[in-house]
């Protein structure tokens, strides 16, 4: 393995903290039960995945693809009046807010990544 690759793998990935988005998601979704809603669960998985990506460019590309995909899913959800998404839990069907909170969380992470890149330039 070339030394540059070795060095790249030893770099510590930046931590992403989005407490405001998490609090907003809970408040907007009305999640007072203490059970995380689907947007928060997805964003938590995403936060665990981002540091595993090779570098800032890979994280940026990944987030851009996620944002684009979630925007398409949201548009399809609205067009089909919710029929495009499976209802896995009958008492908790997907709602438009789930998509909007997920997209907002993705965009916040994308913006934070861009701000980190500018700060280190």
C-alpha positions in Angstrom: 0.0 0.0 0.0 1.5 3.4 -1.0 2.3 5.7 1.9 -0.2 8.3 0.7 -3.0 5.7 0.9 -1.9 4.6 4.3 -1.9 8.2 5.5 -5.4 8.7 4.2 -6.7 5.7 6.1 -5.2 6.9 9.3 -6.8 10.4 9.0 -9.6 10.8 11.6 -12.9 11.6 10.0 -14.7 14.7 11.2 -17.5 14.2 13.7 -20.9 15.5 12.6 -23.1 17.0 15.2 -26.6 18.1 14.4 -28.4 18.5 17.7 -30.6 21.3 16.3 -31.9 19.1 13.5 -32.6 16.2 15.9 -34.5 18.5 18.3 -36.4 20.1 15.4 -37.3 16.6 14.0 -38.6 15.5 17.4 -40.6 18.7 17.9 -42.0 18.8 14.3 -42.9 15.1 14.2 -44.5 15.3 17.7 -42.3 12.5 18.9 -42.7 12.8 22.7 -42.8 9.1 23.3 -39.0 8.9 23.5 -39.1 6.5 20.6 -37.0 8.0 17.7 -39.0 8.6 14.6 -38.0 7.2 11.2 -36.1 10.4 10.1 -34.0 10.4 13.2 -33.3 6.7 12.9 -32.2 7.1 9.3 -30.0 10.2 10.2 -28.4 8.3 13.0 -27.4 5.5 10.6 -26.2 8.1 8.2 -24.0 9.8 10.9 -22.4 6.4 11.6 -21.7 5.8 7.9 -20.3 9.2 6.9 -17.0 8.9 8.8 -16.3 5.5 7.1 -16.1 7.2 3.7 -12.7 7.9 2.4 -12.6 11.7 2.3 -14.6 14.9 2.2 -15.2 14.6 -1.6 -16.7 11.1 -1.1 -18.9 12.3 1.8 -20.1 15.3 -0.4 -20.9 13.0 -3.3 -22.7 10.5 -1.0 -24.8 13.3 0.6 -25.6 14.8 -2.8 -26.9 11.4 -4.1 -28.9 10.9 -0.9 -30.5 14.4 -1.2 -31.4 13.8 -4.8 -32.9 10.4 -4.0 -34.9 11.6 -1.1 -36.3 14.5 -3.1 -37.4 12.1 -5.8 -39.0 9.8 -3.3 -40.8 12.8 -1.7 -42.1 13.9 -5.1 -43.4 10.4 -5.8 -44.9 10.2 -2.4 -46.9 13.4 -2.9 -47.9 12.5 -6.5 -49.2 9.1 -5.4 -50.8 10.5 -2.2 -48.6 8.2 -0.1 -49.2 5.0 -2.1 -45.6 4.9 -3.3 -44.3 4.0 0.2 -45.0 0.7 1.9 -46.7 0.9 5.3 -44.6 -1.4 7.5 -46.3 -0.3 10.8 -50.0 0.2 10.3 -50.3 2.6 13.3 -47.4 4.7 12.0 -47.6 5.1 8.2 -45.0 7.3 6.4 -45.9 11.0 6.3 -44.7 13.9 4.3 -43.0 15.3 7.4 -40.7 12.2 7.5 -39.4 13.1 4.0 -39.0 16.8 4.8 -37.2 16.1 8.0 -34.9 13.6 6.3 -34.1 16.0 3.5 -33.5 18.9 5.9 -31.2 16.7 8.0 -29.3 15.6 4.8 -29.0 19.3 3.7 -27.8 20.3 7.2 -25.0 17.7 7.0 -24.1 18.7 3.5 -23.8 22.4 4.5 -21.8 21.5 7.6 -19.4 19.4 5.4 -19.0 22.4 3.1 -18.3 24.7 6.0 -15.7 22.3 7.3 -14.0 22.2 3.9 -14.0 26.0 3.7 -12.6 26.3 7.2 -9.7 24.0 6.5 -8.9 25.6 3.1 
